[in-house]
Amino acid sequence: MSDLRAYLIAHPALVYWLSFARVPDPTAPHGFAVAASVPTRRQLGTVLHTLPNPALQFLLTSFKTGRYCAGRFAAADGCVPR
């Protein structure tokens, strides 16, 4: 679950698309605090039970098609630091 949480924090558009309650932050580039908006590991397990199936399929596909390198998602040319 912590990998999923890290992935969601790295991809703020998913936080919006998955309809997580967003914590406003006018200084953030997206207008909300991404890390504060993504549920904790424990809450995420509960949230996953309430998400619509298409959203879960999208997340699953993202994980299956993304390369994972030493705890980081990798670009085509190698690991990308977080």
N, C-alpha and C positions, 0 to 999 in steps of 0.2 A: 504493500500500500504506500510505503514512503516513496517508492519510485514513481508511482502514479501521481502522488501529490507534487513531487518535484517537477514532473512533466507538465502538470497543469499550471504551476507557478511560472514555468518558462514559456507557456503559451496562453497569454491572457485572453485571446479571442475564444478559446475553449471555455474559459470560466464564464464568459458572457453567453456563449452559445448554449452551454449546459444549464443556464438559468440559475447559477448559484447566486445567493444573496450577496450583492456587492457592497463592500464597505467603502463609502465615498472618501476620496482623498484628492482634493483639487490640485495638489502639487504633483501627483503621479501622472505619467504620460497618457494613461488610459482613462483617467478620471476616477479610478478606484484603486484601493490597496489590494494588489493581487494576492499576496501571501495571507493577508487577513481575511480575504474572501473565500479562499479555498479551505474546506473543512480539514480538521486534524485527521490523522490516520484513523482514529477510532470513529469519528463522525463520518468519514468517507465511506467506511463499510456500510453504515446505515443509509447514507445518501445513495449509494449504488443500487440499493434495493428499490429506490423510488424513481430512478431515472427511466425514461422511456427506452424501449429496446433499440430503436435506431441510434440513439445517443451512445448506448453501450457498444453497439456494433462498430460505430465510428471510432471509439476509443480502442477497441480490440484491434481493428485494422491498423490504426496508427502505431500501436505497439508492435504488431507483427511485421509491418513493412519498414519500421525504423531500425537502423543498426544501433546496437548498444555497445559502448566501449568503456570499460573501466568505470562504470557508474555514470556515464554521460552519453547522451545521444550523439551520434557521429554524423558529420557531413560526408559528402561523397569522397572528399579527399582526406578524411581522417577525423580524429576526435575533436570536438568543439568544447572548449572550457565553459563551465557554467558561469 
